[in-house]
Amino acid sequence: MEYESFFNFENEPFSNAPDPRFFFNGPEHAKPFLRLMYSAQRMKGLVVLTGVVGTGKTTLARKILSSLLKDKEYIPGMLVLTRDEYPSFWLTSKIAQLLQIKDNNTDINKIQLISKRLFEIKKAGRKPVVIIDEANKLKTDANLEELRSILNIEDEERRLITFILCGMPELKDLLNKNESLRQRIAYLITLAALTENSTEEYVRFRLKVAGAQDEIFTQHAFEEIYKWSKGRPRLINSICDNALLEGVLLQKKPITGEIVGLASESLGLKSQPEIK
Protein backbone atom coordinates (compact mmCIF):
# COMPACT_ATOMS: atom_id res chain seq x y z
CA MET A 1 0.00 0.00 0.00
CA GLU A 2 1.39 3.41 -1.00
CA TYR A 3 0.86 6.58 1.01
CA GLU A 4 2.35 9.07 -1.48
CA SER A 5 -0.99 9.88 -3.12
CA PHE A 6 -2.82 10.19 0.22
CA PHE A 7 -0.35 12.83 1.44
CA ASN A 8 0.35 14.29 -2.03
CA PHE A 9 4.06 13.41 -2.10
CA GLU A 10 6.06 13.32 -5.32
CA ASN A 11 8.29 10.55 -3.97
CA GLU A 12 8.97 8.55 -0.81
CA PRO A 13 10.29 10.86 1.93
CA PHE A 14 11.63 8.42 4.50
CA SER A 15 13.49 5.69 2.67
CA ASN A 16 16.62 4.54 4.49
CA ALA A 17 18.49 4.33 1.18
CA PRO A 18 21.48 6.73 1.36
CA ASP A 19 20.14 9.19 -1.24
CA PRO A 20 22.30 12.38 -1.38
CA ARG A 21 19.18 14.42 -2.24
CA PHE A 22 17.97 13.84 1.30
CA PHE A 23 21.23 14.84 2.98
CA PHE A 24 20.24 17.11 5.87
CA ASN A 25 22.74 19.91 6.32
CA GLY A 26 21.89 20.50 9.97
CA PRO A 27 24.48 21.44 12.61
CA GLU A 28 25.24 17.81 13.51
CA HIS A 29 26.17 16.93 9.90
CA ALA A 30 27.27 20.25 8.38
CA LYS A 31 30.59 20.48 10.21
CA PRO A 32 31.58 16.84 9.54
CA PHE A 33 30.72 17.36 5.86
CA LEU A 34 32.90 20.48 5.63
CA ARG A 35 35.80 18.78 7.42
CA LEU A 36 35.65 15.78 5.13
CA MET A 37 35.54 17.97 2.02
CA TYR A 38 38.45 20.01 3.37
CA SER A 39 40.39 16.79 3.97
CA ALA A 40 39.85 15.73 0.37
CA GLN A 41 40.82 19.16 -0.95
CA ARG A 42 44.04 19.30 1.11
CA MET A 43 44.90 15.60 0.61
CA LYS A 44 45.13 14.86 4.31
CA GLY A 45 45.79 11.15 3.81
CA LEU A 46 43.66 9.44 6.44
CA VAL A 47 40.40 10.71 7.92
CA VAL A 48 38.11 8.68 10.18
CA LEU A 49 34.36 9.16 10.63
CA THR A 50 32.63 7.15 13.35
CA GLY A 51 29.16 7.05 14.87
CA VAL A 52 26.74 4.63 16.49
CA VAL A 53 24.17 2.72 14.45
CA GLY A 54 21.76 4.90 12.52
CA THR A 55 23.43 8.29 12.91
CA GLY A 56 23.78 8.83 9.15
CA LYS A 57 27.36 7.82 8.33
CA THR A 58 26.48 6.17 5.02
CA THR A 59 24.29 9.06 3.88
CA LEU A 60 27.10 11.48 4.68
CA ALA A 61 29.60 9.28 2.84
CA ARG A 62 27.32 9.20 -0.23
CA LYS A 63 26.96 12.99 -0.08
CA ILE A 64 30.75 13.35 -0.03
CA LEU A 65 31.07 10.97 -2.99
CA SER A 66 28.35 12.81 -4.92
CA SER A 67 30.06 16.16 -4.30
CA LEU A 68 33.49 14.89 -5.37
CA LEU A 69 32.10 13.31 -8.53
CA LYS A 70 30.90 16.74 -9.65
CA ASP A 71 34.44 18.17 -9.53
CA LYS A 72 36.89 17.05 -12.23
CA GLU A 73 39.77 17.77 -9.85
CA TYR A 74 39.02 14.52 -7.99
CA ILE A 75 39.11 10.83 -8.80
CA PRO A 76 36.74 9.53 -6.13
CA GLY A 77 35.69 5.98 -5.38
CA MET A 78 33.81 4.10 -2.70
CA LEU A 79 34.04 0.64 -1.17
CA VAL A 80 31.25 -0.74 1.03
CA LEU A 81 32.46 -3.65 3.15
CA THR A 82 29.91 -6.39 3.76
CA ARG A 83 31.94 -9.18 5.36
CA ASP A 84 33.99 -9.47 8.53
CA GLU A 85 37.09 -10.96 6.89
CA TYR A 86 38.87 -10.30 3.62
CA PRO A 87 41.81 -12.20 2.11
CA SER A 88 45.23 -10.65 1.68
CA PHE A 89 45.52 -8.24 -1.24
CA TRP A 90 41.72 -7.97 -1.60
CA LEU A 91 41.77 -4.36 -0.41
CA THR A 92 44.78 -3.53 -2.57
CA SER A 93 43.07 -5.03 -5.63
CA LYS A 94 39.89 -3.04 -5.07
CA ILE A 95 41.82 0.20 -4.66
CA ALA A 96 43.75 -0.57 -7.84
CA GLN A 97 40.44 -1.01 -9.67
CA LEU A 98 39.13 2.32 -8.33
CA LEU A 99 42.31 3.96 -9.61
CA GLN A 100 41.60 2.44 -13.03
CA ILE A 101 44.71 0.25 -13.07
CA LYS A 102 44.26 -2.36 -15.79
CA ASP A 103 47.39 -4.49 -15.29
CA ASN A 104 46.21 -5.89 -11.98
CA ASN A 105 46.58 -9.65 -12.19
CA THR A 106 49.43 -10.47 -9.84
CA ASP A 107 49.61 -9.76 -6.12
CA ILE A 108 53.35 -9.16 -5.99
CA ASN A 109 53.42 -5.83 -7.80
CA LYS A 110 50.07 -4.27 -6.86
CA ILE A 111 51.58 -1.67 -4.54
CA GLN A 112 54.15 -0.76 -7.21
CA LEU A 113 51.38 -0.36 -9.78
CA ILE A 114 49.36 1.80 -7.39
CA SER A 115 52.42 3.93 -6.66
CA LYS A 116 53.06 4.49 -10.35
CA ARG A 117 49.41 5.36 -10.94
CA LEU A 118 49.28 7.82 -8.03
CA PHE A 119 52.25 9.76 -9.38
CA GLU A 120 50.56 9.84 -12.80
CA ILE A 121 47.40 11.21 -11.21
CA LYS A 122 49.35 13.88 -9.35
CA LYS A 123 51.13 14.92 -12.53
CA ALA A 124 47.72 15.32 -14.17
CA GLY A 125 46.72 17.69 -11.36
CA ARG A 126 44.04 15.46 -9.88
CA LYS A 127 43.34 14.07 -6.41
CA PRO A 128 42.28 10.47 -5.67
CA VAL A 129 39.92 10.00 -2.72
CA VAL A 130 38.72 6.56 -1.57
CA ILE A 131 35.80 6.29 0.85
CA ILE A 132 35.53 2.99 2.73
CA ASP A 133 32.15 2.48 4.39
CA GLU A 134 31.75 -0.07 7.19
CA ALA A 135 35.52 0.17 7.60
CA ASN A 136 35.25 -1.41 11.06
CA LYS A 137 35.12 -4.71 9.14
CA LEU A 138 38.83 -4.33 8.25
CA LYS A 139 39.71 -6.51 11.21
CA THR A 140 42.83 -8.37 10.09
CA ASP A 141 46.37 -7.08 10.50
CA ALA A 142 46.99 -7.87 6.83
CA ASN A 143 44.19 -5.56 5.65
CA LEU A 144 45.37 -2.72 7.89
CA GLU A 145 48.93 -3.22 6.68
CA GLU A 146 47.79 -2.92 3.06
CA LEU A 147 46.15 0.37 3.93
CA ARG A 148 49.31 1.58 5.64
CA SER A 149 51.46 0.57 2.67
CA ILE A 150 49.33 2.60 0.26
CA LEU A 151 49.32 5.61 2.60
CA ASN A 152 53.12 5.45 2.62
CA ILE A 153 53.14 6.41 -1.06
CA GLU A 154 53.88 10.13 -0.98
CA ASP A 155 56.40 12.69 -2.10
CA GLU A 156 57.98 15.71 -0.47
CA GLU A 157 54.99 17.92 -1.32
CA ARG A 158 51.94 16.01 -0.17
CA ARG A 159 50.21 12.70 0.31
CA LEU A 160 49.13 11.16 -2.98
CA ILE A 161 45.83 9.63 -1.88
CA THR A 162 43.21 10.32 0.78
CA PHE A 163 41.20 7.63 2.54
CA ILE A 164 37.97 8.44 4.37
CA LEU A 165 37.13 5.54 6.68
CA CYS A 166 33.55 5.40 7.94
CA GLY A 167 32.40 2.96 10.57
CA MET A 168 31.17 2.05 14.02
CA PRO A 169 32.99 3.39 17.11
CA GLU A 170 35.09 0.20 17.32
CA LEU A 171 36.89 1.38 14.18
CA LYS A 172 38.97 3.62 16.46
CA ASP A 173 40.07 0.57 18.48
CA LEU A 174 41.06 -1.28 15.30
CA LEU A 175 43.21 1.60 14.10
CA ASN A 176 44.80 1.97 17.53
CA LYS A 177 46.21 -1.54 17.10
CA ASN A 178 48.36 -0.29 14.22
CA GLU A 179 50.49 2.53 15.62
CA SER A 180 51.66 3.64 12.19
CA LEU A 181 48.07 4.04 10.98
CA ARG A 182 46.95 5.72 14.17
CA GLN A 183 49.63 8.38 13.79
CA ARG A 184 48.49 9.07 10.23
CA ILE A 185 44.94 10.04 11.21
CA ALA A 186 44.52 13.68 10.24
CA TYR A 187 41.00 14.05 11.61
CA LEU A 188 38.87 11.84 13.83
CA ILE A 189 35.24 12.90 13.43
CA THR A 190 32.36 11.57 15.52
CA LEU A 191 28.85 11.85 14.12
CA ALA A 192 26.33 12.70 16.83
CA ALA A 193 22.61 12.04 16.94
CA LEU A 194 20.27 14.94 16.17
CA THR A 195 18.90 17.23 18.86
CA GLU A 196 15.14 17.56 19.30
CA ASN A 197 15.08 20.77 17.25
CA SER A 198 17.22 19.22 14.53
CA THR A 199 14.98 16.15 14.47
CA GLU A 200 11.97 18.32 13.60
CA GLU A 201 13.97 20.24 10.99
CA TYR A 202 15.23 16.95 9.54
CA VAL A 203 11.69 15.57 9.15
CA ARG A 204 10.44 18.82 7.62
CA PHE A 205 13.39 18.90 5.23
CA ARG A 206 12.76 15.38 3.95
CA LEU A 207 9.06 16.11 3.52
CA LYS A 208 9.91 19.22 1.51
CA VAL A 209 12.29 17.27 -0.76
CA ALA A 210 9.50 14.72 -1.27
CA GLY A 211 7.17 17.49 -2.42
CA ALA A 212 4.93 17.89 0.64
CA GLN A 213 2.77 21.01 0.60
CA ASP A 214 0.70 20.56 3.77
CA GLU A 215 1.52 20.10 7.45
CA ILE A 216 2.02 16.36 7.72
CA PHE A 217 2.89 15.99 11.44
CA THR A 218 1.48 17.79 14.45
CA GLN A 219 3.84 19.37 16.98
CA HIS A 220 3.09 16.55 19.41
CA ALA A 221 4.04 14.09 16.69
CA PHE A 222 7.46 15.73 16.32
CA GLU A 223 7.97 15.43 20.07
CA GLU A 224 7.08 11.74 19.94
CA ILE A 225 9.37 11.12 16.96
CA TYR A 226 12.31 12.43 18.95
CA LYS A 227 11.28 10.57 22.12
CA TRP A 228 11.24 7.23 20.33
CA SER A 229 14.22 7.80 17.99
CA LYS A 230 16.54 9.83 20.25
CA GLY A 231 17.61 11.70 17.12
CA ARG A 232 19.02 8.79 15.14
CA PRO A 233 18.17 9.45 11.47
CA ARG A 234 17.68 5.80 10.54
CA LEU A 235 15.13 5.33 13.31
CA ILE A 236 13.48 8.67 12.50
CA ASN A 237 12.98 7.44 8.93
CA SER A 238 11.53 4.10 10.03
CA ILE A 239 9.18 5.71 12.56
CA CYS A 240 7.95 8.35 10.11
CA ASP A 241 7.51 5.81 7.31
CA ASN A 242 5.41 3.56 9.55
CA ALA A 243 3.45 6.52 10.92
CA LEU A 244 2.52 7.63 7.41
CA LEU A 245 1.30 4.15 6.55
CA GLU A 246 -0.67 4.08 9.81
CA GLY A 247 -2.23 7.40 8.80
CA VAL A 248 -3.40 5.91 5.51
CA LEU A 249 -4.87 2.87 7.28
CA LEU A 250 -6.73 5.15 9.69
CA GLN A 251 -7.53 7.65 6.90
CA LYS A 252 -6.25 10.39 9.17
CA LYS A 253 -4.05 13.42 8.63
CA PRO A 254 -2.08 15.17 9.90
CA ILE A 255 -0.15 12.52 11.80
CA THR A 256 -0.62 12.88 15.56
CA GLY A 257 1.61 11.90 18.45
CA GLU A 258 -0.64 8.93 19.16
CA ILE A 259 -0.12 7.61 15.64
CA VAL A 260 3.65 8.01 16.01
CA GLY A 261 3.44 6.01 19.22
CA LEU A 262 1.51 3.21 17.50
CA ALA A 263 4.03 3.15 14.66
CA SER A 264 6.97 3.03 17.06
CA GLU A 265 5.47 0.19 19.05
CA SER A 266 4.81 -1.72 15.82
CA LEU A 267 8.57 -1.51 15.17
CA GLY A 268 9.24 -3.14 18.53
CA LEU A 269 10.73 0.04 20.00
CA LYS A 270 10.62 0.88 23.67
CA SER A 271 9.85 4.35 24.93
CA GLN A 272 12.98 6.47 25.40
CA PRO A 273 15.45 3.76 24.31
CA GLU A 274 19.00 3.85 25.55
CA ILE A 275 21.80 4.56 23.05
CA LYS A 276 24.57 2.05 23.60
Buried (B, 14 or more C-beta within 10 A) or exposed (E): EEBBEBBEBEEBBBEBEBBBEBBBEBEBBEEBBEBBBEBBBEBBBBBBBBBBEBBBBBBBBBBBBBBBBEEEEBBBBBBBBEEEEBEEBBBBBBBBEBBEBEEBEEEEEBBEBBBBBBEEBBEEEEBBBBBBBBBBBBBBEBBBBBBBBBBBBBEEEEBBBBBBBBBBEEBBEBBEEBEBBBEBBBBBBEBBBBBBEBBBBBBBBBBEBBEBEEEBBBEBBBBBBBBBBBBBBBBBBBBBBBBBBBBBEEEEBBBBBBBBBBBBEEEEBEEEBEEE
